[in-house]
Amino acid sequence: MLRRWDRPDLVGEAPDNVANEVRALEAARAVLGPVVPEPLAADRLGRTVGCPAVLMTCVPGTPVVGDLDVGRLAEPAARLHTADLPGGLTGYRPWFDPDRVAVPRWTHAPAAWATLLDTVRGSEPAGSVAFLHRDYHPGNVLWAEGAISGIVDWVSACLGPAGVDVAHTRTNLALVDGVDAADAYLAAYSALVPGYRHDRSWDARDLVGFVDEDFAGVLAFNTLGAGLDHATLRDRADAYARTLAR
């Protein structure tokens, strides 16, 4: 599998992204084994390939969106977050500007969203640093015969609070399958990591990030047959916002 950074708007970031992905693949493979692609070669500046690129092994399997086995989904995340910290990875940073977000115009739960926005504009919760995938969601997990066979897209891997990863998975599940799926994932993860205490303000920050991009990330699941639309996602986002605000 060859990942090529050929979009003009991303080329400036590409050399650092290439280097970070290679480091992340090597470190994650040491923890999780062959479900993580093996990096084979990298061209940070595009001198050979024509643009920055990473060559890696192609792991088998197919993404599953909807009705996931959340217990199995939680296992690799728990192992990653409790592993020794690898060197050389970037530090966590949010994917949205908290000063730029606002209560969505389409919402039927403005009070809940106002509560979430008050939360995300405050300071981030403290937490011990862990090895994060940073984009751990159903589209990046491959399955074969009911088991996870591949975990892909490690370019955003970083070091930061485990709650960042847990929240991102929960938001994806809440938007695809509903709030119960998000809560079931948290219960499964917490059972695997004794002593973990989830700060729900990470959930608020992650959900606001999805709204900030108008659900572009989760709408991409339609290429996998998810059948999602803005109306459905807005209803589920409202339901999740109400739950988090309570």
ChimeraX commands (.cxc) that place a marker at each C-alpha (Angstrom):
marker #1 position 0.00,0.00,0.00 radius 0.5
marker #1 position 1.39,3.37,-1.00 radius 0.5
marker #1 position 0.12,6.51,0.73 radius 0.5
marker #1 position 0.93,9.56,-1.40 radius 0.5
marker #1 position 0.70,13.16,-0.17 radius 0.5
marker #1 position -0.16,14.77,-3.48 radius 0.5
marker #1 position -2.78,17.35,-2.43 radius 0.5
marker #1 position -1.30,20.86,-2.79 radius 0.5
marker #1 position -2.92,22.03,0.46 radius 0.5
marker #1 position -1.17,19.26,2.42 radius 0.5
marker #1 position 2.24,19.11,0.77 radius 0.5
marker #1 position 3.74,21.58,3.25 radius 0.5
marker #1 position 2.82,19.26,6.14 radius 0.5
marker #1 position 3.72,16.08,4.30 radius 0.5
marker #1 position 7.38,15.56,5.29 radius 0.5
marker #1 position 6.52,15.72,8.99 radius 0.5
marker #1 position 3.44,13.52,8.47 radius 0.5
marker #1 position 5.49,10.92,6.61 radius 0.5
marker #1 position 8.08,10.78,9.39 radius 0.5
marker #1 position 5.41,10.63,12.10 radius 0.5
marker #1 position 3.50,7.84,10.37 radius 0.5
marker #1 position 6.61,5.70,9.97 radius 0.5
marker #1 position 7.49,6.12,13.65 radius 0.5
marker #1 position 3.89,5.38,14.64 radius 0.5
marker #1 position 3.66,2.25,12.49 radius 0.5
marker #1 position 6.88,0.87,13.92 radius 0.5
marker #1 position 5.83,1.60,17.51 radius 0.5
marker #1 position 2.25,0.35,17.12 radius 0.5
marker #1 position 3.36,-2.83,15.38 radius 0.5
marker #1 position 5.62,-3.57,18.36 radius 0.5
marker #1 position 2.55,-3.35,20.62 radius 0.5
marker #1 position -0.27,-4.79,18.48 radius 0.5
marker #1 position 1.57,-7.06,16.07 radius 0.5
marker #1 position 0.70,-7.77,12.42 radius 0.5
marker #1 position -2.71,-6.03,12.48 radius 0.5
marker #1 position -0.63,-2.87,12.02 radius 0.5
marker #1 position 0.94,-2.36,8.56 radius 0.5
marker #1 position 4.70,-2.68,8.40 radius 0.5
marker #1 position 6.47,0.38,6.96 radius 0.5
marker #1 position 8.74,-0.67,4.09 radius 0.5
marker #1 position 10.05,2.61,2.70 radius 0.5
marker #1 position 9.44,6.34,2.95 radius 0.5
marker #1 position 10.07,9.33,0.71 radius 0.5
marker #1 position 9.70,12.40,2.95 radius 0.5
marker #1 position 10.41,14.97,0.25 radius 0.5
marker #1 position 9.03,13.19,-2.81 radius 0.5
marker #1 position 12.34,12.96,-4.60 radius 0.5
marker #1 position 11.73,9.40,-5.77 radius 0.5
marker #1 position 7.94,9.03,-5.90 radius 0.5
marker #1 position 7.20,12.58,-7.05 radius 0.5
marker #1 position 5.45,13.54,-3.82 radius 0.5
marker #1 position 5.97,12.60,-0.14 radius 0.5
marker #1 position 4.91,8.99,0.40 radius 0.5
marker #1 position 4.98,5.97,2.70 radius 0.5
marker #1 position 5.11,2.39,1.39 radius 0.5
marker #1 position 3.70,-0.18,3.80 radius 0.5
marker #1 position 2.34,-3.71,3.78 radius 0.5
marker #1 position -1.36,-4.10,2.97 radius 0.5
marker #1 position -3.26,-5.68,5.86 radius 0.5
marker #1 position -6.30,-7.86,5.08 radius 0.5
marker #1 position -9.93,-7.30,5.97 radius 0.5
marker #1 position -12.86,-4.96,5.46 radius 0.5
marker #1 position -14.16,-2.06,7.57 radius 0.5
marker #1 position -17.46,-2.70,9.32 radius 0.5
marker #1 position -19.72,0.28,10.01 radius 0.5
marker #1 position -22.68,-0.39,12.23 radius 0.5
marker #1 position -23.45,-3.02,14.90 radius 0.5
marker #1 position -19.80,-3.48,15.81 radius 0.5
marker #1 position -18.54,-5.79,18.53 radius 0.5
marker #1 position -17.47,-2.97,20.83 radius 0.5
marker #1 position -15.72,-5.34,23.21 radius 0.5
marker #1 position -13.32,-6.45,20.51 radius 0.5
marker #1 position -13.05,-2.89,19.20 radius 0.5
marker #1 position -11.87,-1.70,22.61 radius 0.5
marker #1 position -9.10,-4.30,23.02 radius 0.5
marker #1 position -6.42,-2.78,20.72 radius 0.5
marker #1 position -7.07,0.71,22.08 radius 0.5
marker #1 position -6.65,-0.50,25.64 radius 0.5
marker #1 position -3.39,-2.27,24.79 radius 0.5
marker #1 position -2.05,0.77,22.96 radius 0.5
marker #1 position -2.91,3.18,25.76 radius 0.5
marker #1 position -1.24,1.05,28.43 radius 0.5
marker #1 position 1.94,0.38,26.43 radius 0.5
marker #1 position 5.28,2.08,27.02 radius 0.5
marker #1 position 5.48,5.48,25.35 radius 0.5
marker #1 position 7.37,5.49,22.04 radius 0.5
marker #1 position 9.84,8.22,21.27 radius 0.5
marker #1 position 9.66,10.75,18.49 radius 0.5
marker #1 position 5.89,11.10,18.10 radius 0.5
marker #1 position 4.14,14.46,18.00 radius 0.5
marker #1 position 2.09,15.71,20.94 radius 0.5
marker #1 position -1.71,15.82,20.99 radius 0.5
marker #1 position -3.42,18.92,19.67 radius 0.5
marker #1 position -7.14,19.65,19.15 radius 0.5
marker #1 position -8.64,19.57,15.68 radius 0.5
marker #1 position -10.81,22.67,16.05 radius 0.5
marker #1 position -10.60,26.20,17.40 radius 0.5
marker #1 position -12.81,26.45,20.52 radius 0.5
marker #1 position -13.21,30.19,20.00 radius 0.5
marker #1 position -14.67,29.66,16.53 radius 0.5
marker #1 position -17.44,27.16,17.29 radius 0.5
marker #1 position -21.04,28.11,18.02 radius 0.5
marker #1 position -24.36,26.48,18.86 radius 0.5
marker #1 position -25.45,24.76,15.60 radius 0.5
marker #1 position -28.21,26.57,13.75 radius 0.5
marker #1 position -30.01,23.30,13.05 radius 0.5
marker #1 position -30.16,21.99,16.62 radius 0.5
marker #1 position -33.33,21.18,18.55 radius 0.5
marker #1 position -31.28,21.15,21.77 radius 0.5
marker #1 position -29.64,24.60,21.96 radius 0.5
marker #1 position -29.32,24.55,25.75 radius 0.5
marker #1 position -27.39,21.28,25.65 radius 0.5
marker #1 position -25.02,22.60,23.01 radius 0.5
marker #1 position -24.49,25.81,24.97 radius 0.5
marker #1 position -23.43,23.69,27.94 radius 0.5
marker #1 position -20.98,21.75,25.79 radius 0.5
marker #1 position -19.50,24.93,24.36 radius 0.5
marker #1 position -18.95,26.33,27.85 radius 0.5
marker #1 position -17.06,23.11,28.59 radius 0.5
marker #1 position -14.84,23.11,25.51 radius 0.5
marker #1 position -13.89,26.76,26.00 radius 0.5
marker #1 position -12.51,25.91,29.41 radius 0.5
marker #1 position -9.20,24.25,30.14 radius 0.5
marker #1 position -8.62,20.69,28.98 radius 0.5
marker #1 position -8.77,18.00,31.66 radius 0.5
marker #1 position -5.52,16.73,33.08 radius 0.5
marker #1 position -4.48,13.17,32.37 radius 0.5
marker #1 position -1.50,10.89,32.08 radius 0.5
marker #1 position 0.12,10.68,28.65 radius 0.5
marker #1 position -0.55,7.62,26.47 radius 0.5
marker #1 position 0.20,6.37,22.95 radius 0.5
marker #1 position -2.81,7.45,20.86 radius 0.5
marker #1 position -3.95,6.34,17.43 radius 0.5
marker #1 position -5.86,9.65,17.39 radius 0.5
marker #1 position -8.32,8.58,14.66 radius 0.5
marker #1 position -9.54,5.22,15.97 radius 0.5
marker #1 position -12.94,4.73,14.36 radius 0.5
marker #1 position -14.80,2.02,12.40 radius 0.5
marker #1 position -13.43,3.15,9.05 radius 0.5
marker #1 position -9.85,2.54,10.20 radius 0.5
marker #1 position -10.44,-0.93,11.66 radius 0.5
marker #1 position -10.53,-3.94,9.35 radius 0.5
marker #1 position -12.28,-7.21,10.16 radius 0.5
marker #1 position -12.07,-10.77,8.86 radius 0.5
marker #1 position -14.15,-13.69,10.15 radius 0.5
marker #1 position -15.37,-11.68,13.13 radius 0.5
marker #1 position -11.93,-10.63,14.34 radius 0.5
marker #1 position -9.90,-7.47,13.87 radius 0.5
marker #1 position -7.41,-8.11,11.07 radius 0.5
marker #1 position -6.03,-4.62,10.48 radius 0.5
marker #1 position -5.77,-1.15,12.00 radius 0.5
marker #1 position -4.79,1.54,9.52 radius 0.5
marker #1 position -4.24,5.29,9.10 radius 0.5
marker #1 position -1.62,6.03,11.77 radius 0.5
marker #1 position -0.56,9.38,10.37 radius 0.5
marker #1 position -2.17,11.32,13.24 radius 0.5
marker #1 position -0.79,9.09,16.01 radius 0.5
marker #1 position 0.56,11.11,18.91 radius 0.5
marker #1 position 1.13,11.23,22.65 radius 0.5
marker #1 position -1.68,12.59,24.79 radius 0.5
marker #1 position -4.44,11.74,27.28 radius 0.5
marker #1 position -6.17,8.40,26.62 radius 0.5
marker #1 position -9.52,10.16,26.90 radius 0.5
marker #1 position -8.87,11.83,23.55 radius 0.5
marker #1 position -8.89,8.47,21.77 radius 0.5
marker #1 position -11.74,7.03,23.80 radius 0.5
marker #1 position -13.89,10.09,23.09 radius 0.5
marker #1 position -13.19,9.99,19.36 radius 0.5
marker #1 position -14.29,6.37,19.09 radius 0.5
marker #1 position -17.35,7.10,21.21 radius 0.5
marker #1 position -18.44,10.02,19.04 radius 0.5
marker #1 position -18.14,7.95,15.88 radius 0.5
marker #1 position -20.22,5.19,17.44 radius 0.5
marker #1 position -22.82,7.64,18.75 radius 0.5
marker #1 position -23.26,9.13,15.28 radius 0.5
marker #1 position -23.34,5.77,13.48 radius 0.5
marker #1 position -25.23,3.58,15.97 radius 0.5
marker #1 position -26.51,5.88,18.71 radius 0.5
marker #1 position -25.64,6.83,22.28 radius 0.5
marker #1 position -26.03,3.27,23.61 radius 0.5
marker #1 position -23.19,2.08,21.36 radius 0.5
marker #1 position -20.93,4.86,22.65 radius 0.5
marker #1 position -21.71,3.95,26.26 radius 0.5
marker #1 position -21.17,0.24,25.59 radius 0.5
marker #1 position -17.74,1.01,24.16 radius 0.5
marker #1 position -16.79,3.03,27.24 radius 0.5
marker #1 position -17.91,0.19,29.50 radius 0.5
marker #1 position -15.87,-2.34,27.49 radius 0.5
marker #1 position -12.78,-0.12,27.48 radius 0.5
marker #1 position -13.03,0.64,31.21 radius 0.5
marker #1 position -13.23,-3.08,31.99 radius 0.5
marker #1 position -9.95,-3.59,30.13 radius 0.5
marker #1 position -8.15,-0.66,31.81 radius 0.5
marker #1 position -8.78,-0.88,35.56 radius 0.5
marker #1 position -8.72,2.49,37.22 radius 0.5
marker #1 position -9.54,4.42,34.06 radius 0.5
marker #1 position -11.88,7.34,34.73 radius 0.5
marker #1 position -13.33,8.95,31.64 radius 0.5
marker #1 position -13.73,12.72,31.68 radius 0.5
marker #1 position -16.79,13.46,29.54 radius 0.5
marker #1 position -15.47,16.87,28.58 radius 0.5
marker #1 position -13.29,14.97,26.07 radius 0.5
marker #1 position -16.55,13.73,24.53 radius 0.5
marker #1 position -17.84,17.28,24.33 radius 0.5
marker #1 position -14.66,18.45,22.60 radius 0.5
marker #1 position -14.77,15.61,20.11 radius 0.5
marker #1 position -18.45,16.06,19.25 radius 0.5
marker #1 position -17.99,19.79,18.71 radius 0.5
marker #1 position -15.16,18.98,16.32 radius 0.5
marker #1 position -17.47,16.85,14.17 radius 0.5
marker #1 position -20.03,19.66,14.00 radius 0.5
marker #1 position -17.30,22.14,13.12 radius 0.5
marker #1 position -16.50,20.10,9.99 radius 0.5
marker #1 position -20.22,19.50,9.24 radius 0.5
marker #1 position -19.84,15.74,9.82 radius 0.5
marker #1 position -17.51,15.30,6.84 radius 0.5
marker #1 position -15.49,12.59,8.58 radius 0.5
marker #1 position -18.42,10.36,9.46 radius 0.5
marker #1 position -20.23,10.99,6.15 radius 0.5
marker #1 position -17.21,9.34,4.53 radius 0.5
marker #1 position -18.57,6.06,5.95 radius 0.5
marker #1 position -21.15,6.17,3.16 radius 0.5
marker #1 position -18.45,4.78,0.87 radius 0.5
marker #1 position -18.70,1.70,3.12 radius 0.5
marker #1 position -22.49,1.51,2.82 radius 0.5
marker #1 position -23.40,3.40,6.01 radius 0.5
marker #1 position -26.33,5.24,4.38 radius 0.5
marker #1 position -25.95,8.33,6.57 radius 0.5
marker #1 position -27.27,11.81,5.84 radius 0.5
marker #1 position -27.14,15.19,7.55 radius 0.5
marker #1 position -30.62,14.86,9.04 radius 0.5
marker #1 position -29.80,11.55,10.72 radius 0.5
marker #1 position -26.45,12.78,11.99 radius 0.5
marker #1 position -27.94,15.98,13.38 radius 0.5
marker #1 position -30.58,14.01,15.29 radius 0.5
marker #1 position -27.94,11.68,16.74 radius 0.5
marker #1 position -25.62,14.57,17.54 radius 0.5
marker #1 position -28.46,16.28,19.42 radius 0.5
marker #1 position -29.16,13.09,21.36 radius 0.5
marker #1 position -25.51,12.74,22.29 radius 0.5
marker #1 position -25.25,16.42,23.21 radius 0.5
marker #1 position -28.23,16.07,25.56 radius 0.5
marker #1 position -26.64,13.04,27.19 radius 0.5
marker #1 position -23.29,14.75,27.67 radius 0.5
marker #1 position -24.87,17.97,28.94 radius 0.5
marker #1 position -26.70,16.00,31.64 radius 0.5
marker link #1:1,2 radius 0.2
marker link #1:2,3 radius 0.2
marker link #1:3,4 radius 0.2
marker link #1:4,5 radius 0.2
marker link #1:5,6 radius 0.2
marker link #1:6,7 radius 0.2
marker link #1:7,8 radius 0.2
marker link #1:8,9 radius 0.2
marker link #1:9,10 radius 0.2
marker link #1:10,11 radius 0.2
marker link #1:11,12 radius 0.2
marker link #1:12,13 radius 0.2
marker link #1:13,14 radius 0.2
marker link #1:14,15 radius 0.2
marker link #1:15,16 radius 0.2
marker link #1:16,17 radius 0.2
marker link #1:17,18 radius 0.2
marker link #1:18,19 radius 0.2
marker link #1:19,20 radius 0.2
marker link #1:20,21 radius 0.2
marker link #1:21,22 radius 0.2
marker link #1:22,23 radius 0.2
marker link #1:23,24 radius 0.2
marker link #1:24,25 radius 0.2
marker link #1:25,26 radius 0.2
marker link #1:26,27 radius 0.2
marker link #1:27,28 radius 0.2
marker link #1:28,29 radius 0.2
marker link #1:29,30 radius 0.2
marker link #1:30,31 radius 0.2
marker link #1:31,32 radius 0.2
marker link #1:32,33 radius 0.2
marker link #1:33,34 radius 0.2
marker link #1:34,35 radius 0.2
marker link #1:35,36 radius 0.2
marker link #1:36,37 radius 0.2
marker link #1:37,38 radius 0.2
marker link #1:38,39 radius 0.2
marker link #1:39,40 radius 0.2
marker link #1:40,41 radius 0.2
marker link #1:41,42 radius 0.2
marker link #1:42,43 radius 0.2
marker link #1:43,44 radius 0.2
marker link #1:44,45 radius 0.2
marker link #1:45,46 radius 0.2
marker link #1:46,47 radius 0.2
marker link #1:47,48 radius 0.2
marker link #1:48,49 radius 0.2
marker link #1:49,50 radius 0.2
marker link #1:50,51 radius 0.2
marker link #1:51,52 radius 0.2
marker link #1:52,53 radius 0.2
marker link #1:53,54 radius 0.2
marker link #1:54,55 radius 0.2
marker link #1:55,56 radius 0.2
marker link #1:56,57 radius 0.2
marker link #1:57,58 radius 0.2
marker link #1:58,59 radius 0.2
marker link #1:59,60 radius 0.2
marker link #1:60,61 radius 0.2
marker link #1:61,62 radius 0.2
marker link #1:62,63 radius 0.2
marker link #1:63,64 radius 0.2
marker link #1:64,65 radius 0.2
marker link #1:65,66 radius 0.2
marker link #1:66,67 radius 0.2
marker link #1:67,68 radius 0.2
marker link #1:68,69 radius 0.2
marker link #1:69,70 radius 0.2
marker link #1:70,71 radius 0.2
marker link #1:71,72 radius 0.2
marker link #1:72,73 radius 0.2
marker link #1:73,74 radius 0.2
marker link #1:74,75 radius 0.2
marker link #1:75,76 radius 0.2
marker link #1:76,77 radius 0.2
marker link #1:77,78 radius 0.2
marker link #1:78,79 radius 0.2
marker link #1:79,80 radius 0.2
marker link #1:80,81 radius 0.2
marker link #1:81,82 radius 0.2
marker link #1:82,83 radius 0.2
marker link #1:83,84 radius 0.2
marker link #1:84,85 radius 0.2
marker link #1:85,86 radius 0.2
marker link #1:86,87 radius 0.2
marker link #1:87,88 radius 0.2
marker link #1:88,89 radius 0.2
marker link #1:89,90 radius 0.2
marker link #1:90,91 radius 0.2
marker link #1:91,92 radius 0.2
marker link #1:92,93 radius 0.2
marker link #1:93,94 radius 0.2
marker link #1:94,95 radius 0.2
marker link #1:95,96 radius 0.2
marker link #1:96,97 radius 0.2
marker link #1:97,98 radius 0.2
marker link #1:98,99 radius 0.2
marker link #1:99,100 radius 0.2
marker link #1:100,101 radius 0.2
marker link #1:101,102 radius 0.2
marker link #1:102,103 radius 0.2
marker link #1:103,104 radius 0.2
marker link #1:104,105 radius 0.2
marker link #1:105,106 radius 0.2
marker link #1:106,107 radius 0.2
marker link #1:107,108 radius 0.2
marker link #1:108,109 radius 0.2
marker link #1:109,110 radius 0.2
marker link #1:110,111 radius 0.2
marker link #1:111,112 radius 0.2
marker link #1:112,113 radius 0.2
marker link #1:113,114 radius 0.2
marker link #1:114,115 radius 0.2
marker link #1:115,116 radius 0.2
marker link #1:116,117 radius 0.2
marker link #1:117,118 radius 0.2
marker link #1:118,119 radius 0.2
marker link #1:119,120 radius 0.2
marker link #1:120,121 radius 0.2
marker link #1:121,122 radius 0.2
marker link #1:122,123 radius 0.2
marker link #1:123,124 radius 0.2
marker link #1:124,125 radius 0.2
marker link #1:125,126 radius 0.2
marker link #1:126,127 radius 0.2
marker link #1:127,128 radius 0.2
marker link #1:128,129 radius 0.2
marker link #1:129,130 radius 0.2
marker link #1:130,131 radius 0.2
marker link #1:131,132 radius 0.2
marker link #1:132,133 radius 0.2
marker link #1:133,134 radius 0.2
marker link #1:134,135 radius 0.2
marker link #1:135,136 radius 0.2
marker link #1:136,137 radius 0.2
marker link #1:137,138 radius 0.2
marker link #1:138,139 radius 0.2
marker link #1:139,140 radius 0.2
marker link #1:140,141 radius 0.2
marker link #1:141,142 radius 0.2
marker link #1:142,143 radius 0.2
marker link #1:143,144 radius 0.2
marker link #1:144,145 radius 0.2
marker link #1:145,146 radius 0.2
marker link #1:146,147 radius 0.2
marker link #1:147,148 radius 0.2
marker link #1:148,149 radius 0.2
marker link #1:149,150 radius 0.2
marker link #1:150,151 radius 0.2
marker link #1:151,152 radius 0.2
marker link #1:152,153 radius 0.2
marker link #1:153,154 radius 0.2
marker link #1:154,155 radius 0.2
marker link #1:155,156 radius 0.2
marker link #1:156,157 radius 0.2
marker link #1:157,158 radius 0.2
marker link #1:158,159 radius 0.2
marker link #1:159,160 radius 0.2
marker link #1:160,161 radius 0.2
marker link #1:161,162 radius 0.2
marker link #1:162,163 radius 0.2
marker link #1:163,164 radius 0.2
marker link #1:164,165 radius 0.2
marker link #1:165,166 radius 0.2
marker link #1:166,167 radius 0.2
marker link #1:167,168 radius 0.2
marker link #1:168,169 radius 0.2
marker link #1:169,170 radius 0.2
marker link #1:170,171 radius 0.2
marker link #1:171,172 radius 0.2
marker link #1:172,173 radius 0.2
marker link #1:173,174 radius 0.2
marker link #1:174,175 radius 0.2
marker link #1:175,176 radius 0.2
marker link #1:176,177 radius 0.2
marker link #1:177,178 radius 0.2
marker link #1:178,179 radius 0.2
marker link #1:179,180 radius 0.2
marker link #1:180,181 radius 0.2
marker link #1:181,182 radius 0.2
marker link #1:182,183 radius 0.2
marker link #1:183,184 radius 0.2
marker link #1:184,185 radius 0.2
marker link #1:185,186 radius 0.2
marker link #1:186,187 radius 0.2
marker link #1:187,188 radius 0.2
marker link #1:188,189 radius 0.2
marker link #1:189,190 radius 0.2
marker link #1:190,191 radius 0.2
marker link #1:191,192 radius 0.2
marker link #1:192,193 radius 0.2
marker link #1:193,194 radius 0.2
marker link #1:194,195 radius 0.2
marker link #1:195,196 radius 0.2
marker link #1:196,197 radius 0.2
marker link #1:197,198 radius 0.2
marker link #1:198,199 radius 0.2
marker link #1:199,200 radius 0.2
marker link #1:200,201 radius 0.2
marker link #1:201,202 radius 0.2
marker link #1:202,203 radius 0.2
marker link #1:203,204 radius 0.2
marker link #1:204,205 radius 0.2
marker link #1:205,206 radius 0.2
marker link #1:206,207 radius 0.2
marker link #1:207,208 radius 0.2
marker link #1:208,209 radius 0.2
marker link #1:209,210 radius 0.2
marker link #1:210,211 radius 0.2
marker link #1:211,212 radius 0.2
marker link #1:212,213 radius 0.2
marker link #1:213,214 radius 0.2
marker link #1:214,215 radius 0.2
marker link #1:215,216 radius 0.2
marker link #1:216,217 radius 0.2
marker link #1:217,218 radius 0.2
marker link #1:218,219 radius 0.2
marker link #1:219,220 radius 0.2
marker link #1:220,221 radius 0.2
marker link #1:221,222 radius 0.2
marker link #1:222,223 radius 0.2
marker link #1:223,224 radius 0.2
marker link #1:224,225 radius 0.2
marker link #1:225,226 radius 0.2
marker link #1:226,227 radius 0.2
marker link #1:227,228 radius 0.2
marker link #1:228,229 radius 0.2
marker link #1:229,230 radius 0.2
marker link #1:230,231 radius 0.2
marker link #1:231,232 radius 0.2
marker link #1:232,233 radius 0.2
marker link #1:233,234 radius 0.2
marker link #1:234,235 radius 0.2
marker link #1:235,236 radius 0.2
marker link #1:236,237 radius 0.2
marker link #1:237,238 radius 0.2
marker link #1:238,239 radius 0.2
marker link #1:239,240 radius 0.2
marker link #1:240,241 radius 0.2
marker link #1:241,242 radius 0.2
marker link #1:242,243 radius 0.2
marker link #1:243,244 radius 0.2
marker link #1:244,245 radius 0.2
marker link #1:245,246 radius 0.2
view
